[in-house]
């Protein structure tokens, strides 16, 4: 679901999931967060475990 760089006109419908993955990528380092979202009949819920520490990824 991306309405920042491109026009996205998809509708959110009950029973589907999607992820939100904002990030900042610089020459020295990058950081990204990922949230999984479930769309119910009357609510949207963030699913999965809560991250409690920074997990570095080495190339």
PDB file of N, CA, C and O in Angstrom:
ATOM      1  N   UNK A   1       0.859  -1.156   0.000  1.00  0.00           N
ATOM      2  CA  UNK A   1       0.000   0.000   0.000  1.00  0.00           C
ATOM      3  C   UNK A   1       0.912   1.227   0.000  1.00  0.00           C
ATOM      4  O   UNK A   1       1.467   1.590   1.037  1.00  0.00           O
ATOM      5  N   UNK A   2       1.058   1.836  -1.111  1.00  0.00           N
ATOM      6  CA  UNK A   2       2.023   2.937  -1.208  1.00  0.00           C
ATOM      7  C   UNK A   2       1.382   4.113  -1.928  1.00  0.00           C
ATOM      8  O   UNK A   2       1.162   4.057  -3.138  1.00  0.00           O
ATOM      9  N   UNK A   3       1.088   5.159  -1.206  1.00  0.00           N
ATOM     10  CA  UNK A   3       0.514   6.343  -1.810  1.00  0.00           C
ATOM     11  C   UNK A   3       1.482   7.514  -1.830  1.00  0.00           C
ATOM     12  O   UNK A   3       1.099   8.623  -2.202  1.00  0.00           O
ATOM     13  N   UNK A   4       2.747   7.282  -1.430  1.00  0.00           N
ATOM     14  CA  UNK A   4       3.715   8.382  -1.383  1.00  0.00           C
ATOM     15  C   UNK A   4       4.380   8.604  -2.742  1.00  0.00           C
ATOM     16  O   UNK A   4       4.278   9.691  -3.312  1.00  0.00           O
ATOM     17  N   UNK A   5       5.054   7.586  -3.260  1.00  0.00           N
ATOM     18  CA  UNK A   5       5.768   7.740  -4.522  1.00  0.00           C
ATOM     19  C   UNK A   5       4.868   7.513  -5.737  1.00  0.00           C
ATOM     20  O   UNK A   5       5.079   8.092  -6.802  1.00  0.00           O
ATOM     21  N   UNK A   6       3.867   6.663  -5.553  1.00  0.00           N
ATOM     22  CA  UNK A   6       2.977   6.325  -6.666  1.00  0.00           C
ATOM     23  C   UNK A   6       1.532   6.421  -6.196  1.00  0.00           C
ATOM     24  O   UNK A   6       1.258   6.369  -4.997  1.00  0.00           O
ATOM     25  N   UNK A   7       0.626   6.558  -7.126  1.00  0.00           N
ATOM     26  CA  UNK A   7      -0.800   6.610  -6.775  1.00  0.00           C
ATOM     27  C   UNK A   7      -1.303   5.183  -6.600  1.00  0.00           C
ATOM     28  O   UNK A   7      -1.206   4.368  -7.517  1.00  0.00           O
ATOM     29  N   UNK A   8      -1.838   4.885  -5.425  1.00  0.00           N
ATOM     30  CA  UNK A   8      -2.339   3.550  -5.112  1.00  0.00           C
ATOM     31  C   UNK A   8      -3.818   3.663  -4.771  1.00  0.00           C
ATOM     32  O   UNK A   8      -4.182   4.318  -3.794  1.00  0.00           O
ATOM     33  N   UNK A   9      -4.664   3.035  -5.563  1.00  0.00           N
ATOM     34  CA  UNK A   9      -6.112   3.165  -5.370  1.00  0.00           C
ATOM     35  C   UNK A   9      -6.763   1.854  -4.916  1.00  0.00           C
ATOM     36  O   UNK A   9      -7.985   1.712  -4.974  1.00  0.00           O
ATOM     37  N   UNK A  10      -5.947   0.899  -4.465  1.00  0.00           N
ATOM     38  CA  UNK A  10      -6.522  -0.356  -3.978  1.00  0.00           C
ATOM     39  C   UNK A  10      -7.350  -0.109  -2.718  1.00  0.00           C
ATOM     40  O   UNK A  10      -7.033   0.773  -1.921  1.00  0.00           O
ATOM     41  N   UNK A  11      -8.412  -0.897  -2.547  1.00  0.00           N
ATOM     42  CA  UNK A  11      -9.262  -0.805  -1.367  1.00  0.00           C
ATOM     43  C   UNK A  11      -8.835  -1.862  -0.358  1.00  0.00           C
ATOM     44  O   UNK A  11      -8.434  -2.964  -0.730  1.00  0.00           O
ATOM     45  N   UNK A  12      -8.926  -1.515   0.920  1.00  0.00           N
ATOM     46  CA  UNK A  12      -8.671  -2.484   1.977  1.00  0.00           C
ATOM     47  C   UNK A  12      -9.964  -3.236   2.234  1.00  0.00           C
ATOM     48  O   UNK A  12     -10.991  -2.624   2.529  1.00  0.00           O
ATOM     49  N   UNK A  13      -9.922  -4.567   2.124  1.00  0.00           N
ATOM     50  CA  UNK A  13     -11.131  -5.363   2.295  1.00  0.00           C
ATOM     51  C   UNK A  13     -10.933  -6.355   3.435  1.00  0.00           C
ATOM     52  O   UNK A  13      -9.808  -6.795   3.673  1.00  0.00           O
ATOM     53  N   UNK A  14     -11.990  -6.715   4.139  1.00  0.00           N
ATOM     54  CA  UNK A  14     -11.891  -7.642   5.259  1.00  0.00           C
ATOM     55  C   UNK A  14     -11.293  -8.983   4.837  1.00  0.00           C
ATOM     56  O   UNK A  14     -11.555  -9.486   3.744  1.00  0.00           O
ATOM     57  N   UNK A  15     -10.482  -9.547   5.737  1.00  0.00           N
ATOM     58  CA  UNK A  15      -9.910 -10.867   5.518  1.00  0.00           C
ATOM     59  C   UNK A  15      -8.568 -10.870   4.828  1.00  0.00           C
ATOM     60  O   UNK A  15      -8.066 -11.940   4.484  1.00  0.00           O
ATOM     61  N   UNK A  16      -7.962  -9.702   4.609  1.00  0.00           N
ATOM     62  CA  UNK A  16      -6.652  -9.657   3.957  1.00  0.00           C
ATOM     63  C   UNK A  16      -5.608  -9.080   4.910  1.00  0.00           C
ATOM     64  O   UNK A  16      -5.938  -8.424   5.898  1.00  0.00           O
ATOM     65  N   UNK A  17      -4.349  -9.339   4.591  1.00  0.00           N
ATOM     66  CA  UNK A  17      -3.215  -8.815   5.341  1.00  0.00           C
ATOM     67  C   UNK A  17      -2.317  -8.021   4.404  1.00  0.00           C
ATOM     68  O   UNK A  17      -2.316  -8.241   3.193  1.00  0.00           O
ATOM     69  N   UNK A  18      -1.557  -7.101   4.974  1.00  0.00           N
ATOM     70  CA  UNK A  18      -0.529  -6.389   4.217  1.00  0.00           C
ATOM     71  C   UNK A  18       0.542  -5.945   5.196  1.00  0.00           C
ATOM     72  O   UNK A  18       0.327  -5.991   6.407  1.00  0.00           O
ATOM     73  N   UNK A  19       1.678  -5.520   4.699  1.00  0.00           N
ATOM     74  CA  UNK A  19       2.748  -5.061   5.571  1.00  0.00           C
ATOM     75  C   UNK A  19       3.058  -3.596   5.298  1.00  0.00           C
ATOM     76  O   UNK A  19       2.896  -3.096   4.185  1.00  0.00           O
ATOM     77  N   UNK A  20       3.508  -2.928   6.354  1.00  0.00           N
ATOM     78  CA  UNK A  20       3.974  -1.545   6.286  1.00  0.00           C
ATOM     79  C   UNK A  20       5.464  -1.610   6.586  1.00  0.00           C
ATOM     80  O   UNK A  20       5.861  -2.083   7.652  1.00  0.00           O
ATOM     81  N   UNK A  21       6.297  -1.138   5.653  1.00  0.00           N
ATOM     82  CA  UNK A  21       7.751  -1.301   5.791  1.00  0.00           C
ATOM     83  C   UNK A  21       8.493   0.008   5.545  1.00  0.00           C
ATOM     84  O   UNK A  21       9.204   0.141   4.548  1.00  0.00           O
ATOM     85  N   UNK A  22       8.330   0.982   6.452  1.00  0.00           N
ATOM     86  CA  UNK A  22       9.080   2.228   6.254  1.00  0.00           C
ATOM     87  C   UNK A  22      10.565   2.012   6.520  1.00  0.00           C
ATOM     88  O   UNK A  22      10.939   1.193   7.358  1.00  0.00           O
ATOM     89  N   UNK A  23      11.399   2.742   5.811  1.00  0.00           N
ATOM     90  CA  UNK A  23      12.841   2.614   6.012  1.00  0.00           C
ATOM     91  C   UNK A  23      13.589   3.863   5.604  1.00  0.00           C
ATOM     92  O   UNK A  23      13.094   4.689   4.837  1.00  0.00           O
ATOM     93  N   UNK A  24      14.786   3.979   6.133  1.00  0.00           N
ATOM     94  CA  UNK A  24      15.722   5.038   5.756  1.00  0.00           C
ATOM     95  C   UNK A  24      17.016   4.350   5.363  1.00  0.00           C
ATOM     96  O   UNK A  24      17.551   3.549   6.129  1.00  0.00           O
ATOM     97  N   UNK A  25      17.522   4.653   4.179  1.00  0.00           N
ATOM     98  CA  UNK A  25      18.740   4.019   3.684  1.00  0.00           C
ATOM     99  C   UNK A  25      19.744   5.098   3.313  1.00  0.00           C
ATOM    100  O   UNK A  25      19.538   5.857   2.365  1.00  0.00           O
ATOM    101  N   UNK A  26      20.824   5.156   4.064  1.00  0.00           N
ATOM    102  CA  UNK A  26      21.893   6.121   3.844  1.00  0.00           C
ATOM    103  C   UNK A  26      23.144   5.369   3.403  1.00  0.00           C
ATOM    104  O   UNK A  26      23.198   4.147   3.539  1.00  0.00           O
ATOM    105  N   UNK A  27      24.158   6.070   2.874  1.00  0.00           N
ATOM    106  CA  UNK A  27      25.380   5.372   2.477  1.00  0.00           C
ATOM    107  C   UNK A  27      26.060   4.632   3.642  1.00  0.00           C
ATOM    108  O   UNK A  27      26.662   3.578   3.439  1.00  0.00           O
ATOM    109  N   UNK A  28      25.962   5.184   4.859  1.00  0.00           N
ATOM    110  CA  UNK A  28      26.646   4.592   6.012  1.00  0.00           C
ATOM    111  C   UNK A  28      25.854   3.454   6.665  1.00  0.00           C
ATOM    112  O   UNK A  28      26.439   2.509   7.193  1.00  0.00           O
ATOM    113  N   UNK A  29      24.522   3.549   6.625  1.00  0.00           N
ATOM    114  CA  UNK A  29      23.685   2.533   7.265  1.00  0.00           C
ATOM    115  C   UNK A  29      22.244   2.685   6.791  1.00  0.00           C
ATOM    116  O   UNK A  29      21.890   3.661   6.129  1.00  0.00           O
ATOM    117  N   UNK A  30      21.444   1.726   7.134  1.00  0.00           N
ATOM    118  CA  UNK A  30      20.019   1.793   6.828  1.00  0.00           C
ATOM    119  C   UNK A  30      19.233   1.199   7.977  1.00  0.00           C
ATOM    120  O   UNK A  30      19.765   0.417   8.764  1.00  0.00           O
ATOM    121  N   UNK A  31      17.987   1.563   8.074  1.00  0.00           N
ATOM    122  CA  UNK A  31      17.127   1.021   9.121  1.00  0.00           C
ATOM    123  C   UNK A  31      15.723   0.858   8.539  1.00  0.00           C
ATOM    124  O   UNK A  31      15.255   1.702   7.775  1.00  0.00           O
ATOM    125  N   UNK A  32      15.064  -0.231   8.908  1.00  0.00           N
ATOM    126  CA  UNK A  32      13.717  -0.489   8.402  1.00  0.00           C
ATOM    127  C   UNK A  32      12.884  -1.108   9.509  1.00  0.00           C
ATOM    128  O   UNK A  32      13.383  -1.879  10.327  1.00  0.00           O
ATOM    129  N   UNK A  33      11.636  -0.765   9.519  1.00  0.00           N
ATOM    130  CA  UNK A  33      10.668  -1.348  10.444  1.00  0.00           C
ATOM    131  C   UNK A  33       9.630  -2.092   9.607  1.00  0.00           C
ATOM    132  O   UNK A  33       9.333  -1.693   8.481  1.00  0.00           O
ATOM    133  N   UNK A  34       9.088  -3.159  10.152  1.00  0.00           N
ATOM    134  CA  UNK A  34       8.049  -3.887   9.425  1.00  0.00           C
ATOM    135  C   UNK A  34       6.893  -4.196  10.357  1.00  0.00           C
ATOM    136  O   UNK A  34       7.084  -4.766  11.431  1.00  0.00           O
ATOM    137  N   UNK A  35       5.702  -3.820   9.944  1.00  0.00           N
ATOM    138  CA  UNK A  35       4.477  -4.120  10.682  1.00  0.00           C
ATOM    139  C   UNK A  35       3.553  -4.911   9.771  1.00  0.00           C
ATOM    140  O   UNK A  35       3.358  -4.547   8.611  1.00  0.00           O
ATOM    141  N   UNK A  36       2.989  -5.980  10.286  1.00  0.00           N
ATOM    142  CA  UNK A  36       2.011  -6.758   9.548  1.00  0.00           C
ATOM    143  C   UNK A  36       0.625  -6.378  10.054  1.00  0.00           C
ATOM    144  O   UNK A  36       0.401  -6.317  11.263  1.00  0.00           O
ATOM    145  N   UNK A  37      -0.298  -6.123   9.143  1.00  0.00           N
ATOM    146  CA  UNK A  37      -1.629  -5.648   9.505  1.00  0.00           C
ATOM    147  C   UNK A  37      -2.684  -6.600   8.934  1.00  0.00           C
ATOM    148  O   UNK A  37      -2.628  -6.977   7.763  1.00  0.00           O
ATOM    149  N   UNK A  38      -3.642  -6.982   9.779  1.00  0.00           N
ATOM    150  CA  UNK A  38      -4.768  -7.802   9.358  1.00  0.00           C
ATOM    151  C   UNK A  38      -6.014  -6.920   9.346  1.00  0.00           C
ATOM    152  O   UNK A  38      -6.270  -6.190  10.304  1.00  0.00           O
ATOM    153  N   UNK A  39      -6.783  -6.985   8.271  1.00  0.00           N
ATOM    154  CA  UNK A  39      -8.025  -6.229   8.152  1.00  0.00           C
ATOM    155  C   UNK A  39      -9.189  -7.158   8.493  1.00  0.00           C
ATOM    156  O   UNK A  39      -9.456  -8.121   7.773  1.00  0.00           O
ATOM    157  N   UNK A  40      -9.878  -6.862   9.593  1.00  0.00           N
ATOM    158  CA  UNK A  40     -11.047  -7.640   9.996  1.00  0.00           C
ATOM    159  C   UNK A  40     -12.330  -7.003   9.470  1.00  0.00           C
ATOM    160  O   UNK A  40     -12.293  -6.093   8.641  1.00  0.00           O
ATOM    161  N   UNK A  41     -13.453  -7.490   9.959  1.00  0.00           N
ATOM    162  CA  UNK A  41     -14.747  -6.949   9.529  1.00  0.00           C
ATOM    163  C   UNK A  41     -14.946  -5.511  10.001  1.00  0.00           C
ATOM    164  O   UNK A  41     -15.533  -4.698   9.288  1.00  0.00           O
ATOM    165  N   UNK A  42     -14.455  -5.194  11.207  1.00  0.00           N
ATOM    166  CA  UNK A  42     -14.683  -3.856  11.765  1.00  0.00           C
ATOM    167  C   UNK A  42     -13.426  -3.214  12.343  1.00  0.00           C
ATOM    168  O   UNK A  42     -13.505  -2.152  12.962  1.00  0.00           O
ATOM    169  N   UNK A  43     -12.278  -3.838  12.152  1.00  0.00           N
ATOM    170  CA  UNK A  43     -11.058  -3.289  12.723  1.00  0.00           C
ATOM    171  C   UNK A  43      -9.843  -3.708  11.906  1.00  0.00           C
ATOM    172  O   UNK A  43      -9.895  -4.643  11.107  1.00  0.00           O
ATOM    173  N   UNK A  44      -8.759  -2.995  12.128  1.00  0.00           N
ATOM    174  CA  UNK A  44      -7.454  -3.379  11.586  1.00  0.00           C
ATOM    175  C   UNK A  44      -6.561  -3.667  12.787  1.00  0.00           C
ATOM    176  O   UNK A  44      -6.549  -2.900  13.750  1.00  0.00           O
ATOM    177  N   UNK A  45      -5.805  -4.782  12.736  1.00  0.00           N
ATOM    178  CA  UNK A  45      -4.950  -5.177  13.852  1.00  0.00           C
ATOM    179  C   UNK A  45      -3.520  -5.360  13.380  1.00  0.00           C
ATOM    180  O   UNK A  45      -3.276  -5.981  12.347  1.00  0.00           O
ATOM    181  N   UNK A  46      -2.580  -4.821  14.133  1.00  0.00           N
ATOM    182  CA  UNK A  46      -1.168  -5.095  13.908  1.00  0.00           C
ATOM    183  C   UNK A  46      -0.899  -6.465  14.511  1.00  0.00           C
ATOM    184  O   UNK A  46      -1.235  -6.705  15.671  1.00  0.00           O
ATOM    185  N   UNK A  47      -0.295  -7.368  13.739  1.00  0.00           N
ATOM    186  CA  UNK A  47      -0.070  -8.732  14.206  1.00  0.00           C
ATOM    187  C   UNK A  47       1.419  -8.997  14.390  1.00  0.00           C
ATOM    188  O   UNK A  47       2.261  -8.221  13.938  1.00  0.00           O
ATOM    189  N   UNK A  48       1.725 -10.082  15.048  1.00  0.00           N
ATOM    190  CA  UNK A  48       3.114 -10.484  15.240  1.00  0.00           C
ATOM    191  C   UNK A  48       3.663 -10.002  16.571  1.00  0.00           C
ATOM    192  O   UNK A  48       3.011  -9.262  17.308  1.00  0.00           O
ATOM    193  N   UNK A  49       4.867 -10.436  16.854  1.00  0.00           N
ATOM    194  CA  UNK A  49       5.531 -10.101  18.118  1.00  0.00           C
ATOM    195  C   UNK A  49       6.018  -8.652  18.110  1.00  0.00           C
ATOM    196  O   UNK A  49       6.258  -8.069  17.053  1.00  0.00           O
ATOM    197  N   UNK A  50       6.157  -8.086  19.299  1.00  0.00           N
ATOM    198  CA  UNK A  50       6.698  -6.741  19.454  1.00  0.00           C
ATOM    199  C   UNK A  50       8.219  -6.845  19.510  1.00  0.00           C
ATOM    200  O   UNK A  50       8.766  -7.610  20.305  1.00  0.00           O
ATOM    201  N   UNK A  51       8.902  -6.071  18.662  1.00  0.00           N
ATOM    202  CA  UNK A  51      10.360  -6.078  18.655  1.00  0.00           C
ATOM    203  C   UNK A  51      10.872  -5.362  19.892  1.00  0.00           C
ATOM    204  O   UNK A  51      10.420  -4.262  20.209  1.00  0.00           O
ATOM    205  N   UNK A  52      11.824  -5.989  20.600  1.00  0.00           N
ATOM    206  CA  UNK A  52      12.356  -5.409  21.831  1.00  0.00           C
ATOM    207  C   UNK A  52      13.832  -5.041  21.738  1.00  0.00           C
ATOM    208  O   UNK A  52      14.396  -4.490  22.683  1.00  0.00           O
ATOM    209  N   UNK A  53      14.462  -5.342  20.600  1.00  0.00           N
ATOM    210  CA  UNK A  53      15.881  -5.018  20.446  1.00  0.00           C
ATOM    211  C   UNK A  53      16.185  -4.739  18.973  1.00  0.00           C
ATOM    212  O   UNK A  53      15.439  -5.140  18.079  1.00  0.00           O
ATOM    213  N   UNK A  54      17.289  -4.050  18.749  1.00  0.00           N
ATOM    214  CA  UNK A  54      17.738  -3.780  17.372  1.00  0.00           C
ATOM    215  C   UNK A  54      18.500  -5.009  16.890  1.00  0.00           C
ATOM    216  O   UNK A  54      19.388  -5.506  17.583  1.00  0.00           O
ATOM    217  N   UNK A  55      18.156  -5.490  15.721  1.00  0.00           N
ATOM    218  CA  UNK A  55      18.803  -6.671  15.147  1.00  0.00           C
ATOM    219  C   UNK A  55      19.637  -6.233  13.948  1.00  0.00           C
ATOM    220  O   UNK A  55      19.083  -6.000  12.874  1.00  0.00           O
ATOM    221  N   UNK A  56      20.954  -6.114  14.104  1.00  0.00           N
ATOM    222  CA  UNK A  56      21.787  -5.687  12.964  1.00  0.00           C
ATOM    223  C   UNK A  56      21.913  -6.798  11.931  1.00  0.00           C
ATOM    224  O   UNK A  56      22.047  -7.972  12.274  1.00  0.00           O
ATOM    225  N   UNK A  57      21.867  -6.411  10.678  1.00  0.00           N
ATOM    226  CA  UNK A  57      22.084  -7.337   9.571  1.00  0.00           C
ATOM    227  C   UNK A  57      23.378  -6.945   8.885  1.00  0.00           C
ATOM    228  O   UNK A  57      23.544  -5.791   8.491  1.00  0.00           O
ATOM    229  N   UNK A  58      24.276  -7.866   8.740  1.00  0.00           N
ATOM    230  CA  UNK A  58      25.565  -7.589   8.121  1.00  0.00           C
ATOM    231  C   UNK A  58      25.599  -8.158   6.727  1.00  0.00           C
ATOM    232  O   UNK A  58      25.156  -9.282   6.494  1.00  0.00           O
ATOM    233  N   UNK A  59      26.123  -7.389   5.804  1.00  0.00           N
ATOM    234  CA  UNK A  59      26.213  -7.839   4.416  1.00  0.00           C
ATOM    235  C   UNK A  59      27.427  -8.693   4.187  1.00  0.00           C
ATOM    236  O   UNK A  59      27.654  -9.157   3.070  1.00  0.00           O
TER     237      UNK A  59
END
